[in-house]
Amino acid sequence: MKIETFYPKNSILKEHIEYYYFLKTYSRDFKTAYYSFPNTLQSFNIHKNASYEIKHHSTHVYGVPEKKYLMIAQGKYESPLQVLLEGKLDKVTINFKPLGLNHFIRKPLAAITPEHSQSFHEWDQHADTSAFLNAFFGTNDNESRVDLLEEYLLKQYQPLGNEALLQKAIHSLMDFTTELPVQEIAAQLSVSIRSFNRLFFNNMGITPVSFRKIARFRHSLTNRLFNEQFKNLTDIGYESNFYDQAYFVKMYKKITGSNPGKFFKSVDKLADDHLIFQFLKE
């Protein structure tokens, strides 16, 4: 399995996309399984010659020569997602920032990604989609693929209504130094709590409370894996504003399936350390 990571070149896309990664396998006998964990980013996958099977908290993607292209959009999930990759695969994953995908679709995100994973057909009606896919997978040079992908994405781009308000909300929900109550965030934005919850869910596919839980998990994960000064689990929990150690452990068990200490020892970092996976042993 080969993974290469690239970053947006276009200034507009930099605002909405964190990074791309290309994954390729070369054997029909290839098989790997891993757990992916809740994230504030949103993954969008484009495959060549692949099909899929989606079950409860499980996504299986496998190479099928007669199938041409497959797009899968991930929604928000709050517990581990098991992913099984099998056979010869060739895919690009776009990891959008929290509001990013909204700029490239015409329906509310919540309507398009109601499940943890689903096939994506919003671009099927665009006349240039087929030409883009043929050109994209017609070259093996990933630099060229990035150029083709960005050219295509810019054709789909449109501004998002209420973006400034939503970005302020996301910033507040990810701020663990002050951690304002959701009701106070809504008040600061001059909207009712009901309107705020509805607007946030429509554009994020998740409630503000659940988004904050995922953001808190990712904040603590970053502190543990990438900041040398945070090695003690108590300090990690404190810095991410977990209420106490018992709550820290409880939330990790729910989000990762294991306690923090065991989880941190079991994960691997890939794609310039952006991907945090827990590979499953056969």
N, C-alpha and C positions, 0 to 999 in steps of 0.2 A: 504494500500500500504506500503510495507516494502522495504527500501533501505539500502544497506550495501556497504561501500566503502573499497577498498583494493588498495595496491600500488605494483608496480612490485617488484619482488624478484631478478630476474636474472639481472646481471650487464649490459648485452647487451640491454635487454628490457627497463631498466631504462633510457637509452639514448633516446628512441623513444616513450615511453608511459608515460603519466602523471599519470593516475590512471585508475582503473576499478570500476564500480559500478554494483551491482546486484539489480534488481527490481523484486518484486514478488507481485502478487495480488491473492486473494483467493476466489473471488466470481464472478460468471457469471454476476452479476448485477453491478459490479464495473464500474465506469466511471469517468474519469477526463480529463480536457482539460487545456492546458496552452500554453503560448508563450515562445519559446526558442529564444535566441538572438545571433546575429553574434559572432563568436568566432575564434580565431587564432588556437585553437585546432580542431581536427576532430573526430567526433563521429562515432563509428562503432558498430552496434547492432546485437546480435545473440539471436534469439527467439526460444522457443519451442512452438509448437501448436499455431501458429499465422498466420494471413494473414494481408494484408495491402491494403490501397487505398491512392494514392498520387495525390493531386491536386495542383493547383497554391498556393504556400506558405502554404500548409497544408498537414500533414501526419497523417493518421488514421491507428492505429494498433489495431487489435482485436483478441481475443482468438478464435481459431477454432480447436476443438479436432482432426479432421481428417487430419489437416495439420501437418506435422512433424516439420520441421525446416525452419526458415526464417532468412536471413541475409540482413541487410539494411546498406548501406554506405551513410553517409551524405557528400554532397559537401559543397562548400562555398556559403553563401547567405548574402545579405547585408540589409535585412529588416526582421522583426519578422517572425518566422516560427511557425504556430499554430500546436500543437500536440494533438491528441486525443487518449487516451488509454482506452480500453474497454474490459471487461470480465476478465477471468482468464489468467494471463500472467506470464511468467517466462523468464527473459532475463538478459544478461550481456551486458554492454556497455563498450567498450574500448575507452578511450579518448586519441588519439594519439597526440603527439607533432606535430608542423607544417609540418615537413617532414616525420613524423613517418610511416604512412601507406605505403609510397613508398618502404620501405624495405621488404614488405611482398606481393607485387604484381609484375607482370612481364610486364604489360602495363603501359603507362604513366597515372598518376593520373587523368589528365584532361579528358582522354578517358573513364575512369571508373566512374568518379563522375561528369558528366556534369550538373546534376540537384541538387537542394537542398537536395533531398533524392532519392535513387534508390535501387532496390534489387541488391544484390552482388552475382556473380556467379563465381568469379575468382578461388575459391578454390574447385569448384565442381569436377574438373578433378583429384584432388589429391586422391590417393588410401586410405589414412588414414583419410580423412575428416569425413566419415560416422562413423568410429570407434571412433574418437574423440568426435563427437557430442553425440553419444550414451553413452559414458562413462561420459562425462561432465554433461549431464542432467540426468544421471542415479544415481547421488549422490545429496543429498541436502546440503552437507557440503561445504560451500563456500571456505574455505581454500583449500580443495581438488580440487575444481573447478579451483582455481587460478593455482594450480600446473599443472593440465591437460591442461589448456589454454596456459600456458607458454611453456610447452613441445611442444605443437602443433605449436605455433607461431615460435619457434626457428627452426622448420623444414622448415618453409616458408621463413625464414630470408635470405636476401642477401644484400651485401653492395650496396650503391647507388652511381652511377657515378656523378661527379660534386658536391658531398655533401659538401665539404669544401667551395666551392664558394657559394653555396646556403645558407649555414649556416651563412656565413659572410653577405650576402645580407639581410637575415631575421634579424640578429642582428642590422644592420644599419637601417632597416625600423622600428624597434621597439625602436630605440633610440630617445627619444623626447627631449634630452638635446642639441643635435647638429642638428638633422633632416636634413640630407643631401638631396639635390634633387636627384631624381631617376637617372638622367643623370650622376651625379657625382658618385653615387654608382657604376654604370656600369663602369665608367672610372677607378675607383679604383680597380675594379675586372678585368680590362684589356679586357673587351668585349664591343662590340658595343651595343648601346641602343636597337637596334632591336633584336640582339641575346639574350640580357639579358631578355627582355620582353618575348620572345618566350620560353626560358629555364625556366623562373620562372613560367609562366602560365602552361607549360606542367607538371611541378612537383608539383604545388600548386593548380591548377584549378582556379586561380584568378590572376589578374594583380598586379604588385607591388603597384600601386597607391591605388587600392581597399583594398589590404591587410593592407596597412598602416592605412587606415581609420578604419578598424576593430580593429587593434592593438591599435589605439588611443582611441577608444571607450572602449575597455577592460581595458586599462591603467587607464582611468578616473573612470571607474566603480570600479576597485580595490581600488583606492584611496578613493573613497566615502564610500564604504562599509566596508573596512578593516583597513584603516589608520585613527586613531583618530584625527590627526592634520588637516585632510582635511574634513571639514564639510561645509565650505562656497563654494557655487557653482562657484563663480568667481575664487577661489583658485584652485578648481578641474580642471576647464577648462584651467587655466594657466599652471598647472603642466603637463598636457597632451598636451600642445602646441596647443590648439585650437586658431585660429587666434584672435578671439574676442568673447564676450559673445553671440552676435547674431549668429555667426557661430556655436558656441557650442550648442545653442538651436536648430538650423536648423538641424545639424547632428543628434542630439538625436531624433528629431521627425522622421527623415528618418529611423534611425536604430531601434528605439524602438516603434515608433508610438505615442509617447507623449513627453512632455518637460521634462528636467532632474529632476526638483523638483517632479513632479507627478510620474515619473518613479521610482525614488529611494524609494518612499513611498509604492510602489505597488508590489515590488518583494519579493520573498522568497528565502532563501538559504538552499540547501540540500546537501547531500553527502559530509560531512566534509566542507561545505560551498563552494564546487567547482561549484555546479549547481545553476545558477541564473535563476529562472523561475518566470513568472507572471501567476498565476493561474486564470482561468476564472470562474466567478460565474455563476451558472445556472439561 
